[in-house]
């Protein structure tokens, strides 16, 4: 659900404004309303600084994770000095990477020529003898060149031949080969330079690694300081100046659950304020509050958009469907068991920020186990086979392929109808009962078509329900417009029946993904069994291929099992529920970064 907001206007004497902002920051409940003006240059500079701090902080945190420190970081230096040190090391490292790339190219060019002395080459040149470098393909190399010139083959790097020709000042060389320039330095010296660069890059990484244990928290604290500075500057810029800048007015939103805190503070500080109920036109921020199960799915809903303030939060309504869809798409009880165990074990050693994600993984793993049993698949093995005869009557819950197909369509039909019911509630809440007539009519039409085609409950009476529902769509599709344009728009709305058919067919993907994953698991098992026939190492190959094959199948299937329910939620369900979205997240002044 969406927590209701109250709108506050504060009037403060300009001399007390900074003290007032500091109190608000410590309280941490007011979401400041944006005036819509462009950000000032100082604020943009702070935002750029925050971006850089986060970048460097992530560098240290990643190194810290790799080294798995046993102790918490200690605040030793100022955040600015840490930033300057990291920036210096990063800049040097970038230059070294460029130099290393150039050295690799130079080494590749110089390697065929081995070690040579530039002093000897210069001495020979002074005495009238010049040594020229050539290369050509083996096919084009003419052995007679050795008789015509003083030629020496230096290296053969198939398909190329590298050779030199000694030439006096009066000699002319006429061969079909590529003449090359001498390397600036011999191969061995370039290799030494390369090793020096690599060693220095290792030293830089070690310096950063040694910093990560001491300075990760330093940067985190510095980030919070800069973020606080940004919030205060932004609050000052959003405060309107009144009465020759003697008064400052600040507008913001406070959740109903925090109203007592803000009013107690204002009364104690003798701050004048005006409060009023929020309307959707105020564009208030969105603060969600759901029960423990639905709360796990808020992060998924935010991938698309937060709801607008006027509509219903759909998180608790799509959460059970999403879990079922994931389980049906992955559809293997063995894979579900692995997800459940992995998420449970990982929860024992991670920070609290990741716990909701891992708890969600546990629920999805449980759903996969349930639907894996229903579809009769355990690590690619069919639970209806003779090997699982010991399950006895328990196997009666397993569905056949055509039953799973029908189940996917029924599940989709129910979610579409459920979405239309939520659209009715949304329309009544926002606009009144007249706007809910059209979704009610669509529900009647869909149920009537289902009755005529499959259920056969009402006989021919369903056709009359369809006629009445069509009249409702023609007359109530847009109650505020005139009757003739309304009827014309209603005729176009009736074409929407094709959209419902397309939405329903989209749910076939639940069946298709589950079947494809089961088939891939079966193929992995069959290939692994054939490897048992290999002498000596057959059992090793069998186990290795099972781990590799099922691991790969689990990763691919899990990705599909997450993405496709996401699509069914954000496209089919959100559309039928009339979701508009566009809400902005509640971010209280004084909150942590």
C-alpha positions as CSV (number, residue, x, y, z in Angstrom):
1,X,0.0,0.0,0.0
2,X,1.0,3.7,-0.4
3,X,1.5,5.6,2.8
4,X,-0.7,8.8,2.7
5,X,1.3,12.1,2.7
6,X,0.7,15.4,4.3
7,X,1.9,18.6,2.7
8,X,3.7,21.2,4.8
9,X,4.6,24.9,4.2
10,X,7.1,26.3,6.7
11,X,7.8,30.0,7.2
12,X,11.1,30.8,8.9
13,X,13.0,34.1,9.6
14,X,16.1,34.1,7.3
15,X,18.5,34.3,10.3
16,X,17.0,31.1,11.7
17,X,16.8,29.2,8.4
18,X,20.1,27.3,8.7
19,X,19.3,26.2,12.2
20,X,15.9,25.1,11.1
21,X,17.4,23.1,8.2
22,X,19.8,21.4,10.6
23,X,16.9,20.4,12.8
24,X,15.0,19.0,9.9
25,X,18.0,17.1,8.7
26,X,18.4,15.4,12.1
27,X,14.7,14.6,12.2
28,X,14.9,13.0,8.7
29,X,11.1,12.9,7.9
30,X,10.5,15.7,5.4
31,X,10.7,15.1,1.6
32,X,11.4,18.6,0.2
33,X,9.3,19.5,-2.8
34,X,11.2,20.4,-5.9
35,X,10.6,23.8,-7.4
36,X,11.3,22.5,-10.9
37,X,14.2,24.9,-11.5
38,X,17.5,23.9,-13.0
39,X,20.2,22.7,-10.7
40,X,22.8,25.4,-9.8
41,X,26.5,24.9,-10.8
42,X,27.6,24.4,-7.1
43,X,25.0,21.6,-6.8
44,X,26.1,20.0,-10.1
45,X,29.7,20.1,-8.8
46,X,28.8,18.3,-5.6
47,X,26.9,15.7,-7.6
48,X,29.9,15.1,-9.8
49,X,32.0,14.8,-6.6
50,X,29.6,12.2,-5.2
51,X,29.7,10.2,-8.4
52,X,33.5,10.1,-8.2
53,X,33.5,9.2,-4.5
54,X,31.1,6.3,-5.2
55,X,33.3,5.1,-8.1
56,X,36.4,5.1,-5.8
57,X,34.5,3.6,-2.9
58,X,33.4,0.7,-5.1
59,X,37.0,0.1,-6.2
60,X,38.1,-0.3,-2.6
61,X,35.0,-2.4,-1.7
62,X,35.6,-4.8,-4.6
63,X,39.3,-5.2,-3.6
64,X,38.1,-5.7,0.0
65,X,35.7,-8.4,-1.0
66,X,38.5,-10.2,-3.0
67,X,40.8,-10.1,0.0
68,X,38.0,-11.2,2.5
69,X,39.2,-9.1,5.5
70,X,38.4,-10.3,8.9
71,X,38.3,-6.9,10.6
72,X,36.1,-3.9,10.0
73,X,37.8,-0.8,8.3
74,X,39.3,1.9,10.6
75,X,38.9,5.6,9.9
76,X,42.5,6.8,9.5
77,X,42.6,9.7,7.0
78,X,40.4,12.4,5.6
79,X,38.2,11.5,2.8
80,X,39.7,14.1,0.5
81,X,43.2,12.8,1.0
82,X,42.0,9.2,0.3
83,X,40.3,10.5,-2.9
84,X,43.5,12.3,-4.0
85,X,45.6,9.2,-3.4
86,X,43.3,6.8,-5.3
87,X,43.0,9.3,-8.1
88,X,46.8,9.5,-8.4
89,X,47.1,5.7,-8.4
90,X,44.3,5.3,-10.9
91,X,45.8,7.9,-13.3
92,X,49.2,6.3,-13.1
93,X,47.7,2.9,-13.7
94,X,45.9,4.1,-16.8
95,X,49.1,5.5,-18.2
96,X,50.8,2.2,-17.5
97,X,48.1,0.3,-19.2
98,X,48.6,2.4,-22.3
99,X,52.3,1.9,-22.1
100,X,51.9,-1.8,-21.6
101,X,49.8,-2.0,-24.7
102,X,52.4,-0.1,-26.7
103,X,55.1,-2.4,-25.4
104,X,53.2,-5.5,-26.4
105,X,52.9,-4.1,-29.9
106,X,56.6,-3.3,-30.0
107,X,57.5,-6.7,-28.6
108,X,55.4,-8.4,-31.2
109,X,57.3,-6.4,-33.9
110,X,60.8,-6.9,-32.5
111,X,60.5,-10.6,-31.4
112,X,61.6,-12.2,-34.7
113,X,64.8,-10.1,-34.7
114,X,66.1,-11.2,-31.3
115,X,68.9,-9.3,-29.6
116,X,71.0,-6.8,-31.7
117,X,73.3,-3.9,-31.0
118,X,72.6,-0.5,-32.4
119,X,76.2,0.4,-31.8
120,X,77.4,-2.3,-34.2
121,X,74.8,-1.4,-36.7
122,X,76.0,2.3,-36.6
123,X,79.6,1.1,-36.9
124,X,78.9,-1.0,-40.0
125,X,77.0,2.0,-41.5
126,X,80.0,4.3,-40.9
127,X,82.1,1.7,-42.8
128,X,79.7,1.7,-45.8
129,X,77.7,-1.4,-45.0
130,X,74.0,-1.1,-44.2
131,X,71.9,-4.0,-42.9
132,X,68.2,-3.9,-44.1
133,X,65.3,-5.9,-42.7
134,X,62.8,-7.7,-44.8
135,X,59.9,-10.1,-44.5
136,X,57.8,-12.1,-46.9
137,X,55.7,-15.2,-47.0
138,X,57.4,-18.6,-47.4
139,X,55.7,-19.1,-50.7
140,X,57.3,-15.9,-52.1
141,X,60.7,-16.4,-50.7
142,X,63.3,-17.1,-53.4
143,X,66.3,-19.2,-52.3
144,X,68.3,-17.7,-55.2
145,X,68.4,-14.3,-53.3
146,X,71.1,-15.8,-51.2
147,X,73.3,-16.1,-54.3
148,X,72.6,-12.6,-55.4
149,X,72.9,-10.8,-52.0
150,X,74.5,-11.2,-48.7
151,X,71.3,-12.5,-47.1
152,X,70.8,-14.1,-43.7
153,X,67.5,-15.6,-42.5
154,X,66.9,-14.5,-39.0
155,X,63.6,-16.2,-38.1
156,X,60.7,-18.2,-39.5
157,X,57.3,-17.4,-38.1
158,X,54.9,-19.3,-40.3
159,X,53.8,-18.2,-42.8
160,X,56.4,-15.4,-42.7
161,X,60.1,-15.4,-43.1
162,X,62.2,-12.6,-41.6
163,X,65.7,-12.0,-43.1
164,X,68.4,-9.3,-43.4
165,X,70.5,-8.2,-46.4
166,X,73.9,-6.5,-46.0
167,X,74.3,-3.7,-48.6
168,X,77.2,-1.6,-49.5
169,X,76.7,2.0,-50.6
170,X,76.9,1.0,-54.3
171,X,74.6,-2.1,-54.2
172,X,71.0,-2.0,-55.4
173,X,68.4,-4.4,-53.9
174,X,65.6,-5.6,-56.1
175,X,63.4,-8.3,-54.5
176,X,59.7,-8.8,-54.0
177,X,59.6,-8.6,-50.2
178,X,58.5,-6.0,-47.6
179,X,61.2,-3.8,-46.3
180,X,60.9,-3.1,-42.6
181,X,62.2,-0.5,-40.2
182,X,64.6,-1.5,-37.4
183,X,62.9,-1.8,-34.0
184,X,63.7,1.0,-31.6
185,X,64.9,-1.4,-29.0
186,X,65.9,-5.1,-29.0
187,X,63.3,-7.7,-28.0
188,X,65.0,-8.6,-24.7
189,X,65.2,-4.9,-23.5
190,X,61.5,-4.4,-24.4
191,X,60.7,-7.5,-22.4
192,X,62.5,-6.0,-19.4
193,X,60.6,-2.8,-19.8
194,X,57.3,-4.7,-20.0
195,X,58.1,-6.6,-16.8
196,X,58.9,-3.3,-15.0
197,X,55.5,-1.9,-16.1
198,X,53.7,-5.1,-14.9
199,X,55.6,-5.0,-11.5
200,X,54.6,-1.3,-11.0
201,X,50.9,-2.1,-11.8
202,X,51.1,-4.9,-9.2
203,X,52.5,-2.4,-6.7
204,X,49.6,0.0,-7.4
205,X,47.1,-2.8,-6.9
206,X,48.8,-3.8,-3.7
207,X,48.7,-0.1,-2.5
208,X,45.0,0.0,-3.3
209,X,44.5,-3.3,-1.6
210,X,46.3,-2.1,1.5
211,X,44.1,1.0,1.5
212,X,40.9,-0.9,1.2
213,X,41.0,-2.4,4.7
214,X,41.7,1.0,6.3
215,X,39.9,3.5,4.0
216,X,36.7,1.8,2.8
217,X,34.8,3.3,5.7
218,X,36.7,6.5,5.4
219,X,35.3,7.0,1.9
220,X,31.8,5.8,3.1
221,X,31.8,8.5,5.8
222,X,33.1,11.1,3.4
223,X,30.4,10.2,0.9
224,X,27.8,10.8,3.7
225,X,29.4,14.2,4.6
226,X,29.3,15.3,0.9
227,X,25.7,14.0,0.6
228,X,24.6,15.9,3.6
229,X,26.3,19.1,2.2
230,X,24.4,18.5,-1.0
231,X,21.1,18.1,0.8
232,X,21.6,21.4,2.8
233,X,22.5,23.3,-0.4
234,X,19.6,21.8,-2.2
235,X,17.2,22.7,0.6
236,X,18.5,26.3,0.6
237,X,17.9,26.5,-3.2
238,X,14.4,25.1,-2.9
239,X,13.5,27.6,-0.2
240,X,11.6,30.6,-1.6
241,X,12.6,34.1,-0.4
242,X,9.7,36.3,0.7
243,X,9.3,39.9,2.1
244,X,12.6,41.3,0.8
245,X,14.3,38.0,1.7
246,X,13.5,38.3,5.4
247,X,11.3,35.2,5.3
248,X,12.1,31.8,3.9
249,X,9.4,29.4,2.8
250,X,10.0,25.7,2.4
251,X,7.5,23.2,1.1
252,X,7.6,19.4,1.6
253,X,5.8,16.2,2.3
254,X,5.7,14.1,5.4
255,X,4.2,10.5,5.7
256,X,1.1,10.4,8.0
257,X,3.0,8.0,10.2
258,X,5.6,10.8,10.9
259,X,3.3,13.8,11.3
260,X,3.5,13.8,15.0
261,X,7.3,14.0,14.9
262,X,7.5,17.0,12.6
263,X,4.7,18.9,14.4
264,X,6.3,18.3,17.8
265,X,9.6,19.7,16.5
266,X,8.0,22.8,14.9
267,X,6.0,23.5,18.1
268,X,9.1,23.2,20.2
269,X,11.1,25.5,18.0
270,X,8.1,27.9,17.4
271,X,8.2,27.4,13.7
272,X,5.1,28.6,11.8
273,X,3.7,26.0,9.4
274,X,0.6,25.2,7.4
275,X,-0.4,21.7,6.7
276,X,-3.0,20.3,4.3
277,X,-4.0,16.9,2.8
278,X,-2.2,16.0,-0.3
279,X,-3.9,15.7,-3.7
280,X,-2.5,13.9,-6.8
281,X,-1.8,17.3,-8.4
282,X,0.8,18.0,-5.8
283,X,2.8,15.1,-7.2
284,X,3.8,13.8,-3.7
285,X,6.6,11.2,-3.2
286,X,5.7,7.5,-2.9
287,X,6.4,5.5,0.3
288,X,5.4,1.9,0.1
289,X,4.4,-0.2,3.1
290,X,3.6,-3.9,2.6
291,X,3.6,-7.0,4.7
292,X,6.8,-9.1,4.9
293,X,6.1,-11.3,1.9
294,X,5.0,-8.6,-0.5
295,X,7.8,-6.3,0.6
296,X,10.3,-8.7,-1.0
297,X,8.8,-7.9,-4.4
298,X,9.0,-4.1,-4.1
299,X,12.4,-4.1,-5.7
300,X,10.9,-6.0,-8.7
301,X,8.1,-3.4,-9.1
302,X,10.7,-0.6,-8.9
303,X,12.4,-2.0,-12.0
304,X,9.4,-0.7,-14.0
305,X,8.1,2.3,-12.0
306,X,6.6,3.3,-8.7
307,X,2.8,3.8,-8.8
308,X,1.4,7.3,-9.0
309,X,0.0,8.6,-5.7
310,X,-3.6,8.3,-6.8
311,X,-3.6,4.6,-7.7
312,X,-3.3,1.3,-6.0
313,X,0.1,-0.3,-5.2
314,X,0.1,-3.5,-7.3
315,X,3.0,-5.1,-5.4
316,X,1.0,-7.4,-3.1
317,X,-1.2,-8.4,-6.0
318,X,1.4,-9.5,-8.5
319,X,3.8,-11.1,-5.9
320,X,2.0,-14.5,-5.7
321,X,1.6,-14.7,-9.4
322,X,5.3,-13.8,-10.0
323,X,6.3,-16.6,-7.6
324,X,4.1,-19.1,-9.3
325,X,5.3,-18.0,-12.8
326,X,8.9,-18.4,-11.8
327,X,8.3,-21.9,-10.4
328,X,6.4,-23.0,-13.5
329,X,9.0,-21.6,-15.9
330,X,12.0,-23.2,-14.1
331,X,9.8,-26.3,-13.4
332,X,12.4,-28.7,-11.9
333,X,12.2,-29.7,-8.3
334,X,15.9,-30.5,-8.1
335,X,16.8,-27.0,-9.4
336,X,14.4,-25.5,-6.9
337,X,16.0,-27.5,-4.1
338,X,19.5,-26.1,-5.1
339,X,18.2,-22.5,-5.1
340,X,16.6,-23.0,-1.7
341,X,19.7,-24.5,-0.2
342,X,22.1,-22.0,-1.8
343,X,20.0,-19.0,-0.7
344,X,19.7,-20.4,2.8
345,X,23.4,-21.0,3.2
346,X,24.4,-17.7,1.7
347,X,22.1,-15.8,4.2
348,X,24.4,-17.0,7.0
349,X,27.4,-15.0,5.8
350,X,26.2,-11.8,4.0
351,X,25.4,-8.3,5.2
352,X,21.8,-7.4,6.1
353,X,21.3,-5.4,2.9
354,X,21.2,-8.6,0.8
355,X,18.9,-10.6,3.1
356,X,15.7,-9.6,1.4
357,X,17.0,-10.7,-2.0
358,X,18.1,-14.0,-0.6
359,X,14.8,-14.5,1.2
360,X,13.1,-13.8,-2.2
361,X,15.4,-16.5,-3.6
362,X,14.2,-18.9,-1.0
363,X,10.6,-18.3,-1.9
364,X,11.3,-18.7,-5.6
365,X,13.2,-21.9,-4.9
366,X,10.2,-23.2,-2.9
367,X,7.9,-22.4,-5.7
368,X,10.1,-24.2,-8.1
369,X,10.1,-27.3,-5.9
370,X,6.3,-27.3,-5.8
371,X,5.8,-26.8,-9.5
372,X,8.7,-29.2,-10.3
373,X,6.7,-31.9,-8.4
374,X,3.5,-30.9,-10.2
375,X,5.2,-31.1,-13.6
376,X,7.1,-34.3,-12.6
377,X,10.7,-33.2,-13.1
378,X,13.7,-33.7,-10.8
379,X,17.1,-32.8,-12.3
380,X,15.8,-33.7,-15.7
381,X,14.4,-37.1,-14.6
382,X,10.7,-37.9,-15.1
383,X,9.1,-38.6,-11.7
384,X,6.5,-40.8,-13.5
385,X,9.3,-43.2,-14.6
386,X,9.9,-46.6,-13.1
387,X,12.8,-45.4,-11.0
388,X,10.4,-43.3,-8.9
389,X,7.8,-46.0,-8.4
390,X,8.5,-45.8,-4.6
391,X,6.6,-42.5,-4.6
392,X,3.4,-44.5,-5.0
393,X,0.1,-42.5,-5.0
394,X,2.1,-39.3,-4.4
395,X,2.6,-39.3,-8.2
396,X,-1.1,-38.7,-8.7
397,X,-0.5,-34.9,-8.3
398,X,1.8,-34.9,-11.4
399,X,0.3,-33.3,-14.5
400,X,0.7,-34.4,-18.1
401,X,1.9,-32.0,-20.8
402,X,-1.5,-31.1,-22.1
403,X,-2.7,-30.4,-18.5
404,X,0.3,-28.1,-17.9
405,X,-0.5,-26.3,-21.1
406,X,-4.1,-25.8,-20.0
407,X,-3.0,-24.8,-16.5
408,X,-0.8,-22.0,-17.9
409,X,-3.7,-20.6,-19.9
410,X,-6.1,-20.8,-16.9
411,X,-3.5,-19.1,-14.7
412,X,-3.1,-16.3,-17.4
413,X,-6.9,-15.9,-17.7
414,X,-7.2,-15.5,-14.0
415,X,-4.5,-12.9,-13.8
416,X,-6.1,-10.9,-16.6
417,X,-9.4,-11.0,-14.9
418,X,-7.8,-10.1,-11.6
419,X,-6.0,-7.2,-13.3
420,X,-9.3,-5.9,-14.6
421,X,-10.8,-6.1,-11.1
422,X,-7.9,-4.0,-9.8
423,X,-8.6,-1.6,-12.7
424,X,-12.2,-1.3,-11.5
425,X,-10.9,-0.4,-8.0
426,X,-8.4,2.1,-9.3
427,X,-11.1,3.8,-11.5
428,X,-13.6,4.0,-8.7
429,X,-10.9,5.4,-6.3
430,X,-9.7,8.0,-8.8
431,X,-12.7,9.0,-11.0
432,X,-15.9,7.5,-9.7
433,X,-18.1,4.5,-10.6
434,X,-19.0,5.6,-14.1
435,X,-15.4,5.0,-15.2
436,X,-15.5,1.4,-13.9
437,X,-18.3,0.3,-16.2
438,X,-16.0,-0.5,-19.1
439,X,-13.6,-2.9,-17.2
440,X,-16.7,-4.5,-15.7
441,X,-18.1,-5.0,-19.2
442,X,-14.8,-6.6,-20.4
443,X,-14.9,-9.0,-17.5
444,X,-18.5,-10.0,-18.4
445,X,-17.5,-10.5,-22.1
446,X,-14.4,-12.6,-21.3
447,X,-16.3,-14.9,-18.9
448,X,-19.2,-15.2,-21.4
449,X,-16.8,-16.1,-24.2
450,X,-15.2,-18.7,-21.9
451,X,-18.6,-20.1,-21.0
452,X,-19.7,-20.3,-24.7
453,X,-16.4,-21.9,-25.8
454,X,-15.5,-24.2,-22.8
455,X,-17.6,-24.1,-19.7
456,X,-21.1,-24.4,-21.1
457,X,-22.7,-23.4,-17.8
458,X,-25.3,-20.8,-18.8
459,X,-26.2,-22.2,-22.2
460,X,-27.1,-19.5,-24.6
461,X,-27.7,-16.9,-21.9
462,X,-24.0,-15.7,-22.1
463,X,-24.7,-14.2,-25.6
464,X,-27.1,-11.7,-24.0
465,X,-24.6,-10.8,-21.4
466,X,-22.1,-10.0,-24.2
467,X,-24.7,-7.8,-25.9
468,X,-25.3,-5.8,-22.7
469,X,-21.6,-5.6,-22.0
470,X,-21.0,-4.2,-25.5
471,X,-23.6,-1.5,-24.9
472,X,-21.8,-0.7,-21.6
473,X,-18.5,-0.2,-23.5
474,X,-20.1,1.9,-26.2
475,X,-21.8,4.2,-23.6
476,X,-19.3,4.4,-20.8
477,X,-15.8,4.2,-22.4
478,X,-15.3,7.9,-21.7
479,X,-18.3,9.3,-19.6
480,X,-17.1,12.9,-19.8
481,X,-17.4,13.2,-23.6
482,X,-20.6,13.7,-25.7
483,X,-22.6,10.7,-26.7
484,X,-21.8,10.4,-30.4
485,X,-18.0,10.7,-30.1
486,X,-18.3,8.3,-27.1
487,X,-20.0,5.7,-29.3
488,X,-17.3,6.1,-32.0
489,X,-14.6,5.7,-29.4
490,X,-16.4,2.7,-28.0
491,X,-16.4,0.9,-31.4
492,X,-12.6,1.3,-31.5
493,X,-12.4,0.0,-27.9
494,X,-14.2,-3.2,-28.9
495,X,-11.3,-4.0,-31.1
496,X,-9.4,-4.4,-27.8
497,X,-10.7,-8.0,-27.7
498,X,-7.8,-9.0,-29.9
499,X,-5.5,-7.6,-27.2
500,X,-7.0,-9.8,-24.6
501,X,-6.5,-12.8,-26.9
502,X,-2.8,-11.8,-27.4
503,X,-2.4,-11.4,-23.7
504,X,-3.8,-14.8,-23.0
505,X,-1.6,-16.5,-25.6
506,X,1.5,-14.8,-24.0
507,X,1.0,-17.1,-21.0
508,X,1.9,-20.1,-23.1
509,X,5.5,-19.2,-22.5
510,X,5.1,-20.5,-18.9
511,X,4.5,-24.0,-20.4
512,X,7.1,-23.7,-23.1
513,X,9.9,-22.6,-20.8
514,X,9.2,-25.3,-18.3
515,X,9.1,-28.0,-21.0
516,X,12.3,-26.8,-22.7
517,X,14.2,-26.7,-19.4
518,X,13.0,-30.3,-18.6
519,X,14.1,-31.5,-22.1
520,X,17.6,-29.9,-21.7
521,X,17.9,-31.6,-18.4
522,X,17.0,-34.9,-19.9
523,X,19.5,-34.5,-22.7
524,X,22.2,-33.7,-20.1
525,X,21.4,-36.9,-18.3
526,X,21.5,-39.0,-21.5
527,X,24.8,-37.7,-22.6
528,X,26.3,-38.2,-19.1
529,X,25.1,-41.8,-19.0
530,X,26.9,-42.5,-22.3
531,X,30.1,-41.2,-20.8
532,X,30.0,-44.0,-18.3
533,X,31.1,-46.4,-21.1
534,X,34.5,-44.6,-21.4
535,X,37.1,-46.8,-19.8
536,X,38.8,-45.8,-16.6
537,X,37.6,-42.2,-16.5
538,X,34.0,-42.9,-17.3
539,X,32.6,-42.1,-13.8
540,X,34.7,-38.9,-13.5
541,X,33.4,-37.7,-16.9
542,X,29.9,-38.7,-15.9
543,X,29.9,-36.6,-12.7
544,X,31.8,-33.7,-14.3
545,X,29.3,-33.5,-17.2
546,X,26.3,-33.7,-14.9
547,X,27.6,-30.8,-12.9
548,X,28.5,-28.7,-15.9
549,X,25.4,-29.5,-17.9
550,X,22.9,-29.0,-15.1
551,X,24.7,-25.9,-13.9
552,X,24.5,-24.4,-17.4
553,X,20.9,-25.4,-17.7
554,X,20.1,-24.0,-14.3
555,X,21.7,-20.6,-15.2
556,X,19.9,-20.3,-18.5
557,X,16.6,-21.5,-17.2
558,X,16.7,-19.3,-14.2
559,X,17.3,-16.2,-16.4
560,X,14.3,-17.1,-18.5
561,X,12.3,-17.9,-15.4
562,X,12.9,-14.4,-14.1
563,X,12.7,-12.4,-17.3
564,X,9.5,-13.8,-18.7
565,X,7.4,-13.5,-15.5
566,X,8.7,-10.0,-15.4
567,X,7.3,-9.4,-18.9
568,X,4.0,-10.9,-18.0
569,X,3.8,-8.7,-15.0
570,X,4.8,-5.4,-16.5
571,X,3.0,-5.8,-19.9
572,X,0.0,-8.1,-19.5
573,X,-0.9,-7.6,-15.8
574,X,0.0,-3.9,-15.5
575,X,-1.9,-3.0,-18.7
576,X,-5.1,-4.8,-17.6
577,X,-4.8,-3.3,-14.2
578,X,-4.7,0.2,-15.7
579,X,-1.3,0.9,-14.1
580,X,0.0,4.4,-15.0
581,X,3.1,4.7,-12.7
582,X,5.5,7.6,-12.7
583,X,5.7,8.0,-9.0
584,X,8.9,9.4,-7.4
585,X,10.5,7.7,-4.4
586,X,10.2,9.2,-1.0
587,X,13.6,10.6,0.0
588,X,13.6,12.4,3.3
589,X,15.9,15.3,4.0
590,X,18.7,14.1,6.2
591,X,18.4,10.5,5.1
592,X,21.5,8.4,4.4
593,X,23.0,8.3,1.0
